Amino acid sequence: MEINEVYTIKEIQEQGLTERCIKDIQAKVYLNGTKVYFFEPISNQAFRLYSIINKRSFFL
């Protein structure tokens, strides 16, 4: 997956990412192993990947 690319929910799930509900963040947050992916909603079915960080950094 690449930053600034647009993905559908189906494409995100096919990558093995699982959604995590996080308060106080307006983005959709998905986890996969040691990475945290942040998606900005573009439409009801499209999301732009804008950041990927290490899971450890996110949960500190």
C-alpha positions, 0 to 999 in steps of 0.5 A: 500500500502506498501513501496518498493512494485511494483504496476501497474497504474491500481492498483494505481488508484484502491486505489483511488489515483489521479496523481499530476503533479509536476515540478522538481521531477522525480517521479510520485506523487499521492494524496489521502486525506492527504497523498502524495505517491511517485512512481519510474518508474520501467518499462512503467507499473510498479512503486515502492512506495518509500515514503509516506508523509503528504500532508501538509509537501509536499506543505509547 
